[in-house]
């Protein structure tokens, strides 16, 4: 008996893992999970080592980030006079501060970036 019949699998697909441990979710799986851009997926590792991937239905929030964003929003609403447009001078300063910084998009991610 095949694995598909044993486990009740109705769809199988595969993808390659890159040097950065990234992969593309095959179109058939995206369709089956009804995934769209910016959706989140969740992984669950079963005791036997198998992995279940599913679409994350609820948004998990970070209370620290939420508190910071609430603070920024309140400050913007209460003190709109402090808001400034991004000027050409600011843009040039950003370019000076970031000059010489090279980013290799193919380099492996550190544990802190995961």
Rosetta constraint file for C-alpha pairs under 8 A:
AtomPair CA 1 CA 5 HARMONIC 6.45 0.50
AtomPair CA 1 CA 6 HARMONIC 6.70 0.50
AtomPair CA 2 CA 6 HARMONIC 6.21 0.50
AtomPair CA 3 CA 7 HARMONIC 5.96 0.50
AtomPair CA 3 CA 9 HARMONIC 7.67 0.50
AtomPair CA 4 CA 8 HARMONIC 5.54 0.50
AtomPair CA 4 CA 9 HARMONIC 4.57 0.50
AtomPair CA 4 CA 10 HARMONIC 7.05 0.50
AtomPair CA 5 CA 9 HARMONIC 6.59 0.50
AtomPair CA 11 CA 29 HARMONIC 7.89 0.50
AtomPair CA 13 CA 26 HARMONIC 6.65 0.50
AtomPair CA 13 CA 28 HARMONIC 7.40 0.50
AtomPair CA 13 CA 29 HARMONIC 7.15 0.50
AtomPair CA 14 CA 26 HARMONIC 6.97 0.50
AtomPair CA 15 CA 23 HARMONIC 6.43 0.50
AtomPair CA 15 CA 24 HARMONIC 6.43 0.50
AtomPair CA 15 CA 25 HARMONIC 6.86 0.50
AtomPair CA 15 CA 26 HARMONIC 6.64 0.50
AtomPair CA 16 CA 23 HARMONIC 5.88 0.50
AtomPair CA 16 CA 24 HARMONIC 7.51 0.50
AtomPair CA 17 CA 21 HARMONIC 5.37 0.50
AtomPair CA 17 CA 22 HARMONIC 5.45 0.50
AtomPair CA 17 CA 23 HARMONIC 4.90 0.50
AtomPair CA 18 CA 22 HARMONIC 5.26 0.50
AtomPair CA 18 CA 23 HARMONIC 6.28 0.50
AtomPair CA 19 CA 106 HARMONIC 7.23 0.50
AtomPair CA 19 CA 107 HARMONIC 7.43 0.50
AtomPair CA 19 CA 108 HARMONIC 6.34 0.50
AtomPair CA 20 CA 106 HARMONIC 6.46 0.50
AtomPair CA 20 CA 107 HARMONIC 6.28 0.50
AtomPair CA 20 CA 108 HARMONIC 4.34 0.50
AtomPair CA 20 CA 109 HARMONIC 6.10 0.50
AtomPair CA 21 CA 108 HARMONIC 7.46 0.50
AtomPair CA 25 CA 29 HARMONIC 6.53 0.50
AtomPair CA 25 CA 30 HARMONIC 6.33 0.50
AtomPair CA 26 CA 30 HARMONIC 6.27 0.50
AtomPair CA 27 CA 31 HARMONIC 6.08 0.50
AtomPair CA 28 CA 32 HARMONIC 6.13 0.50
AtomPair CA 29 CA 33 HARMONIC 6.07 0.50
AtomPair CA 30 CA 34 HARMONIC 5.80 0.50
AtomPair CA 30 CA 35 HARMONIC 5.03 0.50
AtomPair CA 30 CA 36 HARMONIC 7.61 0.50
AtomPair CA 31 CA 35 HARMONIC 6.41 0.50
AtomPair CA 33 CA 54 HARMONIC 6.77 0.50
AtomPair CA 33 CA 55 HARMONIC 6.06 0.50
AtomPair CA 34 CA 55 HARMONIC 7.77 0.50
AtomPair CA 35 CA 39 HARMONIC 6.15 0.50
AtomPair CA 35 CA 55 HARMONIC 6.91 0.50
AtomPair CA 39 CA 55 HARMONIC 7.41 0.50
AtomPair CA 39 CA 56 HARMONIC 7.47 0.50
AtomPair CA 40 CA 55 HARMONIC 6.24 0.50
AtomPair CA 40 CA 56 HARMONIC 5.37 0.50
AtomPair CA 41 CA 53 HARMONIC 6.80 0.50
AtomPair CA 41 CA 54 HARMONIC 5.64 0.50
AtomPair CA 41 CA 55 HARMONIC 4.51 0.50
AtomPair CA 41 CA 56 HARMONIC 4.95 0.50
AtomPair CA 42 CA 53 HARMONIC 5.68 0.50
AtomPair CA 42 CA 54 HARMONIC 5.33 0.50
AtomPair CA 42 CA 55 HARMONIC 6.10 0.50
AtomPair CA 42 CA 56 HARMONIC 5.53 0.50
AtomPair CA 43 CA 51 HARMONIC 6.54 0.50
AtomPair CA 43 CA 52 HARMONIC 5.70 0.50
AtomPair CA 43 CA 53 HARMONIC 4.70 0.50
AtomPair CA 43 CA 54 HARMONIC 6.68 0.50
AtomPair CA 44 CA 51 HARMONIC 5.53 0.50
AtomPair CA 44 CA 52 HARMONIC 5.11 0.50
AtomPair CA 44 CA 53 HARMONIC 6.55 0.50
AtomPair CA 45 CA 49 HARMONIC 5.98 0.50
AtomPair CA 45 CA 50 HARMONIC 5.79 0.50
AtomPair CA 45 CA 51 HARMONIC 4.48 0.50
AtomPair CA 45 CA 52 HARMONIC 6.43 0.50
AtomPair CA 46 CA 50 HARMONIC 5.31 0.50
AtomPair CA 46 CA 51 HARMONIC 6.05 0.50
AtomPair CA 46 CA 52 HARMONIC 7.52 0.50
AtomPair CA 61 CA 66 HARMONIC 7.32 0.50
AtomPair CA 62 CA 66 HARMONIC 6.10 0.50
AtomPair CA 63 CA 67 HARMONIC 5.99 0.50
AtomPair CA 64 CA 68 HARMONIC 6.24 0.50
AtomPair CA 65 CA 69 HARMONIC 6.10 0.50
AtomPair CA 66 CA 70 HARMONIC 6.03 0.50
AtomPair CA 67 CA 71 HARMONIC 6.18 0.50
AtomPair CA 68 CA 72 HARMONIC 6.23 0.50
AtomPair CA 69 CA 73 HARMONIC 6.03 0.50
AtomPair CA 70 CA 74 HARMONIC 6.11 0.50
AtomPair CA 71 CA 75 HARMONIC 6.11 0.50
AtomPair CA 72 CA 76 HARMONIC 6.11 0.50
AtomPair CA 73 CA 77 HARMONIC 6.18 0.50
AtomPair CA 74 CA 78 HARMONIC 5.93 0.50
AtomPair CA 75 CA 79 HARMONIC 5.65 0.50
AtomPair CA 75 CA 80 HARMONIC 7.71 0.50
AtomPair CA 76 CA 80 HARMONIC 5.21 0.50
AtomPair CA 76 CA 82 HARMONIC 7.61 0.50
AtomPair CA 76 CA 83 HARMONIC 7.15 0.50
AtomPair CA 79 CA 83 HARMONIC 7.78 0.50
AtomPair CA 86 CA 90 HARMONIC 6.22 0.50
AtomPair CA 86 CA 91 HARMONIC 6.99 0.50
AtomPair CA 87 CA 91 HARMONIC 6.29 0.50
AtomPair CA 88 CA 92 HARMONIC 6.15 0.50
AtomPair CA 89 CA 93 HARMONIC 6.20 0.50
AtomPair CA 90 CA 94 HARMONIC 6.22 0.50
AtomPair CA 91 CA 95 HARMONIC 6.34 0.50
AtomPair CA 92 CA 96 HARMONIC 6.29 0.50
AtomPair CA 93 CA 97 HARMONIC 6.15 0.50
AtomPair CA 94 CA 98 HARMONIC 6.14 0.50
AtomPair CA 95 CA 99 HARMONIC 5.77 0.50
AtomPair CA 109 CA 113 HARMONIC 5.84 0.50
AtomPair CA 109 CA 114 HARMONIC 6.91 0.50
AtomPair CA 110 CA 114 HARMONIC 6.90 0.50
